[in-house]
Amino acid sequence: MAKTENRTAVEDYLKVIFSLGEWDEETVSNAAVAARLGVSTSSVSEMARKLADGGLVAHKRYGGMRLTEEGLGQALRMVRRHRLVETFLVTSLGYSWDEVHDDAEVLEHAVSSLMVDRMAEQLGHPWRDPHGDPIPTADGVLHQPDAVPLAAVPVDEPRYVARIDDDDPALLRWLADTGVCVDAKVVVLERRPFGGATLVAVTAPGAATSSTAELGDQAVSALLVCAEPAAREALNDKGCHYSMCRHISATRLSENNR
């Protein structure tokens, strides 16, 4: 039992370290990992030393962590499991997108590699989960769109929602009620001063008309957007659904179609 618990803890840490640095490639701080996992910073420091001893992270005492090649490979395997389980729960078991995270956290450690492969096959080998997070391939390659925070987008320039942070189920439900979803077209109409709301026009995928929504800072920070919509089918034999796509794998980062 102790070995299983230790393995689960290592997998959780690797997945969290990857997820925290997935979109900006920054060194991940102990405090950020502690906040995401709900543990003390001293516990994170102790685990960081163990992961570094195992060759899974490069760690400086006061400088945070970065995954090594070995750590990245293991993290991508867990990310694939988690995001496939979330997709399976929504697609096959009728979960809503705000319900899946906690159950996926448990199931990702319990399912066998065979079950993961069978889920992927039944789902048609999806390339992203219900929140827009890319699903690594069976070969450990993650296709990441050239997405930026909505807060960085100029007024009146159309963008398409590529990814929505899934940490807060209540926020996901609220966004769904306002029409904000993956692939929705959004246009920033106004940023009100002194910390006020961001007014956006939202057009649901396939819709002919738009609606307006007022997004607070939490909602704005949850959204990553692209200048182009995702293609329904892969654009090339590499499996890219965006013309501007980069690949993250255990050989680190490669650029594609830039």
C-alpha contacts under 8 A as a table, 3 or more apart, distances in Angstrom:
res1	aa1	res2	aa2	distance
1	M	4	T	5.13
1	M	5	E	6.20
2	A	5	E	5.13
2	A	6	N	6.10
3	K	6	N	5.07
3	K	7	R	6.08
4	T	7	R	5.08
4	T	8	T	6.12
5	E	8	T	5.08
5	E	9	A	6.19
6	N	9	A	5.10
6	N	10	V	6.25
7	R	10	V	5.12
7	R	11	E	6.20
8	T	11	E	5.11
8	T	12	D	6.13
8	T	109	H	6.70
9	A	12	D	5.08
9	A	13	Y	6.19
10	V	13	Y	5.18
10	V	14	L	6.20
10	V	51	L	7.64
11	E	14	L	5.22
11	E	15	K	6.15
11	E	74	Q	7.64
11	E	75	A	7.00
11	E	78	M	6.79
12	D	15	K	5.25
12	D	16	V	6.13
13	Y	16	V	5.15
13	Y	17	I	6.04
13	Y	33	V	7.75
14	L	17	I	5.19
14	L	18	F	6.18
14	L	67	L	7.71
14	L	71	G	6.73
14	L	72	L	7.64
14	L	74	Q	7.29
14	L	75	A	5.06
15	K	18	F	5.19
15	K	19	S	6.05
15	K	75	A	4.89
15	K	76	L	7.37
15	K	78	M	6.22
15	K	79	V	6.14
16	V	19	S	4.99
16	V	20	L	6.02
16	V	33	V	6.74
16	V	36	R	7.36
16	V	37	L	7.84
17	I	20	L	5.37
17	I	21	G	6.46
17	I	28	V	6.44
17	I	33	V	6.69
17	I	65	M	7.71
17	I	66	R	7.57
17	I	67	L	7.45
18	F	21	G	5.37
18	F	22	E	5.54
18	F	67	L	7.31
18	F	72	L	7.27
18	F	75	A	6.45
18	F	76	L	7.92
19	S	22	E	4.92
19	S	23	W	7.95
20	L	23	W	7.74
20	L	28	V	6.65
20	L	32	A	7.73
20	L	33	V	7.76
21	G	24	D	5.56
21	G	25	E	4.81
21	G	26	E	5.46
21	G	27	T	6.87
21	G	28	V	6.24
22	E	25	E	5.84
26	E	66	R	7.95
27	T	63	G	7.72
27	T	64	G	5.88
27	T	65	M	5.48
27	T	66	R	5.36
28	V	32	A	6.81
28	V	33	V	7.34
28	V	64	G	5.26
28	V	65	M	5.18
28	V	66	R	6.47
29	S	32	A	5.29
29	S	33	V	6.56
29	S	63	G	6.93
29	S	64	G	4.19
29	S	65	M	6.38
30	N	33	V	5.21
30	N	34	A	6.10
30	N	41	T	6.07
30	N	44	V	6.04
30	N	45	S	6.70
30	N	64	G	5.65
30	N	65	M	7.46
31	A	34	A	5.02
31	A	35	A	6.14
31	A	41	T	5.86
32	A	35	A	5.16
32	A	36	R	6.24
33	V	36	R	5.18
33	V	37	L	6.14
33	V	44	V	7.06
34	A	37	L	5.28
34	A	38	G	5.60
34	A	39	V	4.97
34	A	40	S	5.69
34	A	41	T	5.47
34	A	43	S	7.92
34	A	44	V	6.16
35	A	38	G	5.13
35	A	39	V	6.78
39	V	43	S	6.58
39	V	44	V	7.33
40	S	43	S	5.24
40	S	44	V	6.56
41	T	44	V	4.94
41	T	45	S	6.12
42	S	45	S	5.00
42	S	46	E	6.25
43	S	46	E	5.17
43	S	47	M	6.27
44	V	47	M	5.11
44	V	48	A	5.91
45	S	48	A	4.98
45	S	49	R	6.36
45	S	61	R	7.90
46	E	49	R	5.33
46	E	50	K	6.58
47	M	50	K	4.99
47	M	51	L	6.11
48	A	51	L	5.06
48	A	52	A	6.02
48	A	57	V	7.41
48	A	59	H	6.75
48	A	65	M	7.53
49	R	52	A	5.05
49	R	53	D	6.09
49	R	59	H	7.36
50	K	53	D	5.03
50	K	54	G	6.22
51	L	54	G	5.00
51	L	55	G	6.32
51	L	56	L	5.17
51	L	57	V	5.70
52	A	55	G	5.06
52	A	56	L	5.64
52	A	57	V	4.83
52	A	58	A	5.78
52	A	59	H	6.21
53	D	56	L	7.62
54	G	57	V	7.89
55	G	58	A	7.51
55	G	68	T	6.91
55	G	70	E	7.07
55	G	71	G	7.29
56	L	67	L	6.04
56	L	68	T	5.35
56	L	69	E	7.49
56	L	70	E	5.67
56	L	71	G	4.05
56	L	72	L	7.64
57	V	65	M	6.26
57	V	66	R	5.47
57	V	67	L	4.31
57	V	68	T	4.99
57	V	71	G	6.10
58	A	65	M	5.69
58	A	66	R	5.27
58	A	67	L	6.19
58	A	68	T	6.24
59	H	63	G	7.02
59	H	64	G	5.94
59	H	65	M	4.61
59	H	66	R	6.65
60	K	63	G	4.74
60	K	64	G	5.87
60	K	65	M	6.80
61	R	64	G	6.99
67	L	70	E	7.65
67	L	71	G	5.12
67	L	72	L	5.43
68	T	71	G	4.94
68	T	72	L	5.91
69	E	72	L	5.11
69	E	73	G	6.21
69	E	250	A	5.25
69	E	251	T	6.64
69	E	252	R	7.05
70	E	73	G	5.21
70	E	74	Q	6.41
70	E	250	A	7.03
71	G	74	Q	5.23
71	G	75	A	6.02
72	L	75	A	4.95
72	L	76	L	6.07
72	L	249	S	7.40
72	L	250	A	5.64
72	L	252	R	7.96
73	G	76	L	5.30
73	G	77	R	6.44
73	G	140	G	6.90
73	G	249	S	6.95
73	G	250	A	4.86
74	Q	77	R	5.13
74	Q	78	M	6.53
75	A	78	M	5.19
75	A	79	V	6.11
76	L	79	V	4.89
76	L	80	R	6.00
76	L	136	P	6.46
76	L	140	G	6.11
76	L	141	V	7.92
76	L	142	L	7.84
76	L	249	S	7.63
77	R	80	R	5.20
77	R	81	R	6.40
77	R	136	P	7.56
77	R	140	G	6.62
78	M	81	R	5.02
78	M	82	H	6.13
78	M	108	E	7.10
79	V	82	H	5.13
79	V	83	R	6.06
79	V	135	I	7.16
79	V	136	P	7.17
80	R	83	R	5.41
80	R	84	L	5.94
80	R	135	I	5.33
80	R	136	P	5.17
80	R	137	T	7.25
80	R	138	A	7.96
81	R	84	L	5.29
81	R	85	V	6.05
81	R	108	E	5.41
81	R	116	V	6.53
82	H	85	V	5.23
82	H	86	E	6.26
82	H	104	A	5.70
82	H	105	E	6.69
82	H	107	L	7.82
82	H	108	E	5.25
83	R	86	E	5.03
83	R	87	T	6.16
83	R	104	A	7.82
83	R	128	R	7.53
83	R	129	D	5.55
83	R	133	D	7.52
83	R	134	P	7.97
83	R	135	I	6.01
84	L	87	T	5.02
84	L	88	F	6.05
84	L	116	V	7.41
84	L	119	M	7.29
84	L	120	A	6.77
84	L	126	P	7.88
84	L	129	D	6.78
84	L	135	I	6.95
85	V	88	F	5.00
85	V	89	L	6.11
85	V	104	A	5.70
85	V	107	L	7.27
85	V	108	E	6.84
85	V	116	V	7.91
85	V	119	M	7.85
86	E	89	L	5.19
86	E	90	V	6.37
86	E	100	V	5.54
86	E	101	H	6.74
86	E	104	A	5.75
86	E	129	D	6.69
86	E	130	P	7.31
87	T	90	V	5.27
87	T	91	T	5.90
87	T	129	D	5.24
87	T	130	P	6.01
88	F	91	T	5.15
88	F	92	S	5.37
88	F	93	L	6.95
88	F	119	M	6.84
88	F	123	L	7.11
89	L	92	S	5.65
89	L	93	L	4.87
89	L	94	G	6.43
89	L	95	Y	5.53
89	L	100	V	6.63
90	V	93	L	5.83
90	V	94	G	5.12
90	V	95	Y	4.43
90	V	96	S	5.82
90	V	97	W	6.54
90	V	100	V	7.32
90	V	130	P	7.49
91	T	94	G	6.20
91	T	95	Y	7.54
91	T	123	L	7.85
95	Y	99	E	6.16
95	Y	100	V	6.51
96	S	99	E	5.49
96	S	100	V	6.96
97	W	100	V	5.99
97	W	130	P	6.26
97	W	131	H	7.23
97	W	172	L	7.51
98	D	101	H	7.25
98	D	166	D	7.34
98	D	168	D	7.83
98	D	169	P	4.61
98	D	170	A	7.43
98	D	172	L	5.84
98	D	173	R	6.56
99	E	102	D	7.29
99	E	103	D	7.86
99	E	169	P	6.98
100	V	103	D	5.65
100	V	104	A	5.99
101	H	104	A	5.17
101	H	105	E	6.21
101	H	166	D	7.58
102	D	105	E	5.09
102	D	106	V	6.79
103	D	106	V	5.31
103	D	107	L	6.19
104	A	107	L	5.00
104	A	108	E	5.74
105	E	108	E	5.75
105	E	109	H	7.49
106	V	109	H	6.06
106	V	110	A	6.93
107	L	110	A	4.95
107	L	111	V	6.03
108	E	111	V	5.94
111	V	115	M	6.04
111	V	116	V	6.72
112	S	115	M	5.14
112	S	116	V	6.35
113	S	116	V	5.05
113	S	117	D	6.26
114	L	117	D	5.14
114	L	118	R	6.18
115	M	118	R	4.97
115	M	119	M	6.03
116	V	119	M	5.15
116	V	120	A	6.21
117	D	120	A	5.12
117	D	121	E	6.20
117	D	138	A	7.92
118	R	121	E	5.02
118	R	122	Q	6.10
119	M	122	Q	5.15
119	M	123	L	6.10
120	A	123	L	5.17
120	A	124	G	6.17
120	A	125	H	4.72
120	A	126	P	6.89
121	E	124	G	5.11
121	E	125	H	5.51
122	Q	125	H	7.49
123	L	126	P	6.31
126	P	129	D	7.38
126	P	135	I	7.21
127	W	134	P	5.83
127	W	135	I	5.15
127	W	136	P	7.32
127	W	137	T	7.59
127	W	143	H	7.83
128	R	131	H	7.75
128	R	132	G	5.41
128	R	133	D	5.31
128	R	134	P	4.13
128	R	135	I	4.83
129	D	132	G	5.32
129	D	133	D	5.43
129	D	134	P	6.46
129	D	135	I	6.54
130	P	133	D	7.46
130	P	182	V	7.76
131	H	163	R	5.77
131	H	164	I	5.32
131	H	165	D	7.03
131	H	166	D	6.65
131	H	182	V	6.59
132	G	162	A	5.69
132	G	163	R	4.29
132	G	164	I	6.44
132	G	182	V	6.07
133	D	163	R	5.88
133	D	164	I	7.81
134	P	142	L	6.27
134	P	143	H	6.16
134	P	144	Q	6.31
135	I	142	L	6.19
135	I	143	H	7.63
136	P	139	D	7.62
136	P	140	G	5.37
136	P	141	V	5.02
136	P	142	L	4.11
136	P	143	H	7.04
137	T	140	G	5.12
137	T	141	V	5.21
137	T	142	L	6.38
138	A	141	V	7.52
140	G	249	S	5.84
140	G	250	A	7.17
141	V	247	H	6.30
141	V	248	I	5.74
141	V	249	S	4.73
141	V	250	A	7.81
142	L	247	H	5.51
142	L	248	I	5.04
142	L	249	S	6.34
143	H	239	G	7.94
143	H	240	C	6.56
143	H	245	C	6.38
143	H	246	R	5.91
143	H	247	H	4.86
143	H	248	I	6.67
144	Q	245	C	5.65
144	Q	246	R	5.33
144	Q	247	H	6.13
144	Q	248	I	7.34
145	P	162	A	7.59
145	P	226	C	7.40
145	P	242	Y	6.16
145	P	244	M	6.25
145	P	245	C	4.74
145	P	246	R	6.52
146	D	226	C	6.33
146	D	244	M	5.75
146	D	245	C	5.97
146	D	246	R	7.37
147	A	162	A	6.79
147	A	224	L	5.67
147	A	225	V	5.08
147	A	226	C	4.75
147	A	227	A	7.87
148	V	152	A	6.86
148	V	153	V	7.80
148	V	224	L	5.22
148	V	225	V	5.49
148	V	226	C	6.61
149	P	152	A	5.53
149	P	153	V	7.24
149	P	220	V	7.85
149	P	221	S	6.74
149	P	222	A	8.00
149	P	223	L	6.03
149	P	224	L	4.52
149	P	225	V	6.21
150	L	153	V	5.40
150	L	220	V	6.13
150	L	221	S	7.06
150	L	223	L	5.80
150	L	224	L	5.74
150	L	225	V	5.98
151	A	220	V	6.35
151	A	221	S	6.92
153	V	157	E	7.13
153	V	188	V	7.53
154	P	157	E	5.96
154	P	188	V	7.18
155	V	187	V	7.12
155	V	188	V	4.92
155	V	189	L	5.68
155	V	190	E	6.54
156	D	187	V	5.66
156	D	188	V	5.58
156	D	189	L	5.76
157	E	187	V	5.88
157	E	188	V	6.99
158	P	185	K	6.73
158	P	186	V	5.83
158	P	187	V	4.68
158	P	188	V	7.58
158	P	227	A	7.06
159	R	185	K	5.74
159	R	186	V	5.39
159	R	187	V	6.31
159	R	225	V	5.90
159	R	226	C	5.48
159	R	227	A	4.89
159	R	228	E	6.81
159	R	229	P	7.89
160	Y	182	V	7.80
160	Y	183	D	5.50
160	Y	184	A	5.60
160	Y	185	K	4.50
160	Y	186	V	5.96
160	Y	225	V	5.22
160	Y	226	C	5.19
160	Y	227	A	6.33
160	Y	228	E	6.38
160	Y	229	P	5.59
161	V	164	I	7.54
161	V	180	V	7.99
161	V	181	C	6.83
161	V	182	V	5.09
161	V	183	D	4.90
161	V	184	A	5.47
161	V	185	K	6.49
161	V	186	V	7.14
161	V	223	L	6.80
161	V	224	L	6.09
161	V	225	V	4.41
161	V	226	C	6.47
161	V	229	P	7.98
162	A	182	V	5.70
162	A	183	D	6.10
162	A	223	L	7.71
162	A	224	L	5.69
162	A	225	V	4.97
162	A	226	C	6.15
162	A	229	P	7.98
162	A	230	A	7.71
163	R	182	V	6.26
163	R	223	L	6.04
163	R	224	L	5.13
163	R	225	V	6.84
164	I	181	C	7.67
164	I	182	V	7.10
164	I	222	A	5.45
164	I	223	L	4.90
164	I	224	L	6.47
165	D	168	D	7.68
165	D	222	A	4.81
165	D	223	L	6.65
166	D	169	P	6.71
166	D	172	L	6.86
168	D	171	L	5.35
168	D	172	L	6.51
169	P	172	L	5.04
169	P	173	R	6.32
170	A	173	R	5.18
170	A	174	W	6.25
171	L	174	W	4.99
171	L	175	L	6.05
171	L	219	A	7.08
172	L	175	L	5.13
172	L	176	A	6.15
173	R	176	A	5.12
173	R	177	D	6.34
174	W	177	D	5.11
174	W	178	T	6.44
175	L	178	T	5.07
175	L	179	G	6.29
175	L	180	V	5.15
175	L	181	C	7.12
175	L	219	A	7.62
176	A	179	G	5.10
176	A	180	V	5.55
176	A	181	C	6.30
177	D	180	V	7.57
178	T	213	A	6.35
179	G	184	A	7.87
179	G	202	V	6.71
179	G	203	T	7.56
179	G	204	A	6.34
179	G	211	S	7.98
180	V	184	A	6.19
180	V	202	V	6.64
180	V	204	A	7.19
181	C	184	A	5.48
181	C	204	A	7.29
183	D	204	A	7.45
183	D	205	P	5.92
183	D	229	P	6.45
183	D	230	A	6.97
184	A	202	V	6.66
184	A	203	T	5.61
184	A	204	A	4.63
184	A	205	P	5.13
185	K	201	A	7.96
185	K	202	V	5.74
185	K	203	T	4.96
185	K	204	A	6.47
185	K	205	P	7.14
186	V	200	V	6.34
186	V	201	A	5.52
186	V	202	V	4.70
186	V	203	T	6.46
187	V	200	V	5.37
187	V	201	A	5.10
187	V	202	V	6.78
188	V	191	R	7.58
188	V	198	T	7.11
188	V	199	L	6.11
188	V	200	V	4.41
188	V	201	A	6.53
189	L	198	T	7.67
189	L	199	L	5.45
189	L	200	V	5.20
189	L	201	A	6.75
190	E	198	T	5.89
190	E	199	L	5.09
190	E	200	V	7.06
191	R	196	G	7.09
191	R	197	A	6.42
191	R	198	T	4.55
191	R	199	L	6.31
192	R	195	G	6.97
192	R	196	G	4.74
192	R	197	A	5.68
192	R	198	T	6.16
192	R	199	L	7.78
193	P	196	G	5.43
195	G	217	D	7.89
196	G	216	G	7.25
197	A	214	E	5.71
197	A	215	L	5.39
197	A	216	G	4.87
197	A	217	D	7.12
198	T	214	E	5.58
198	T	215	L	5.10
198	T	216	G	6.40
198	T	217	D	7.92
198	T	220	V	7.63
199	L	212	T	6.93
199	L	213	A	5.83
199	L	214	E	4.61
199	L	215	L	6.35
200	V	212	T	5.58
200	V	213	A	5.46
200	V	214	E	6.44
200	V	215	L	7.47
201	A	210	S	6.13
201	A	211	S	5.57
201	A	212	T	4.42
201	A	213	A	6.46
202	V	210	S	5.23
202	V	211	S	5.28
202	V	212	T	5.88
202	V	213	A	7.11
203	T	207	A	6.18
203	T	208	A	7.46
203	T	209	T	6.28
203	T	210	S	4.32
203	T	211	S	6.55
204	A	207	A	5.31
204	A	210	S	7.27
207	A	210	S	7.46
215	L	218	Q	7.83
215	L	219	A	5.61
215	L	220	V	6.05
216	G	219	A	5.43
216	G	220	V	6.20
217	D	220	V	5.10
217	D	221	S	6.04
218	Q	221	S	5.27
218	Q	222	A	6.35
219	A	222	A	5.21
219	A	223	L	6.95
220	V	223	L	5.68
221	S	224	L	7.92
226	C	229	P	6.88
228	E	242	Y	7.43
229	P	242	Y	7.49
230	A	241	H	5.58
230	A	242	Y	5.55
231	A	234	A	6.60
231	A	235	L	7.09
231	A	241	H	5.03
231	A	242	Y	6.38
232	R	241	H	7.13
233	E	241	H	6.58
234	A	237	D	7.32
234	A	238	K	7.88
234	A	239	G	4.97
234	A	240	C	5.31
234	A	241	H	4.83
235	L	239	G	6.68
235	L	240	C	5.62
235	L	241	H	5.64
235	L	242	Y	7.20
235	L	243	S	7.32
236	N	239	G	5.73
236	N	240	C	6.10
237	D	240	C	7.71
240	C	243	S	7.06
240	C	245	C	6.52
241	H	245	C	7.73
242	Y	245	C	5.57
243	S	257	N	6.21
243	S	258	R	7.99
244	M	256	N	7.03
244	M	257	N	5.92
244	M	258	R	6.09
245	C	255	E	7.00
245	C	256	N	5.65
245	C	257	N	6.67
245	C	258	R	7.65
246	R	253	L	7.27
246	R	254	S	5.98
246	R	255	E	4.66
246	R	256	N	5.32
247	H	253	L	5.84
247	H	254	S	5.27
247	H	255	E	6.30
247	H	256	N	7.08
248	I	251	T	7.60
248	I	252	R	5.69
248	I	253	L	4.71
248	I	254	S	6.57
249	S	252	R	5.13
249	S	253	L	6.36
255	E	258	R	6.58
